[in-house]
Amino acid sequence: MTSVRNSVKLIGRLGKDPEVKNFGKSQKASFSIATTDNYKNAKGEKVEDTQWHNVVIWGKLAEVAGQYLKKGAEVAVEGKLVHRAYETDKGEKRYVTEINVNDLAMLGSKPK
């Protein structure tokens, strides 16, 4: 089996329009995507389980995401999982898990 280290592939829908920030010559786009799994529980009832994922894209791909992606758009993303910590203005420590994307594909039709 080929070795795969810290690789994430997801297909989902944007929960909001991308937020794009400029950092000199580079750009950063961030947004969330939802993935949904449907299954039947032990009682035979249909269950819909939606998970939300924070996504970060850098560089030219961030510019493309900001220009073409809108809330509800279906996308496929591939990247690596990153965990980081930061402090709020009140000194509280917060933890974030994000997908740093290196490949993006726009799927489906335009969102309504």
N, C-alpha and C positions, 0 to 999 in steps of 0.2 A: 504494500500500500504506500502511496506517495505521502510523504510527510507534509502535513498542513499545520502551520503554527499560527495561532491567533488570527483565524480567518472567519469572517462573518458574511453570509449572503442572506439577504431578506428581500421579499416582495411585499409591498404594502401601499397604503394610501396616506398622503400628507394630511396631518391634522391641522396645519396652518400654513400660510404662505411663508416661504423662506425669509429669514431675517439676514440681510447681507450687511457686513461691516467692512470698511476699507482699512487696511494696514499698510500705508505707503503704496508699494507696487503690488501688493497681494490683497486678496479678498478672502473673507470667510463667510460661508452661508451655513445657517443652522436652522433646523426644523425637526419636527417629530413625525414618525410614521407609525401607523397602526397595522398590526398583523392579527388576523383572526383565525382561530382554530375551532372547528365544529366537531362535536363528538356526542355519543350517547353515554350517559352515566350508568351506574349500576342498576338504577330503577328504569332504565330504558328511555329516559327523558333526554330531549335534545338540549345540549349545552353549547353556548357560544362564548368562547374565551378570547377576549381582545387584549393584546399586550401593546404597550407604547414604547417606542425606542427613540432616543435622542440621536440625531445625526448631525455630523459636522463635515463640511466640505471646504477645501482650501483651493486657492489659485484660480485658474481659468475655468475649471469645472464649477467653482462657486459662482462665478459670473453667469455661466450658462444656467445654473439652477435658479438663481435670482431672476433671470430674464424670462424663463420658460415655465417654471413650476408654480403651481397654484394649489391652494387647499383642495383636497379631494383627488388630486392627480395620483395615478398609480405609477409606482417606480420600482425598479430593482436596484438595490445597492450592494456593493461589495467593498469590504474594508477590514479594519481591525478593531477589536474591542479595547477601549481605553478606560481605565478607572482613574479618577483624580479627585483631589480634595481642595477646598477653598474655604476662606473665612468670610462671613457676612460682615456688614458694617457694624453689627452689634457684637462681633467677636465669636459668633457661633460657627463651629466647624460643620461644613456640609460636604457630602460625597455625591459624585456624579459618575454615571456610566454612560459612555457615548460610543458611537460607531464612527470612526474616522474613515471616511469614504475615499477610495481611490478609483472607483468605477461606478458609473451611474447610467441607467437606461430608463428612458421614459416609455411607459407601456400604455396600452389602451387608448381610448379616445380622450379628447379634451374634457376636463371636468365641467359640470354644469354650473 
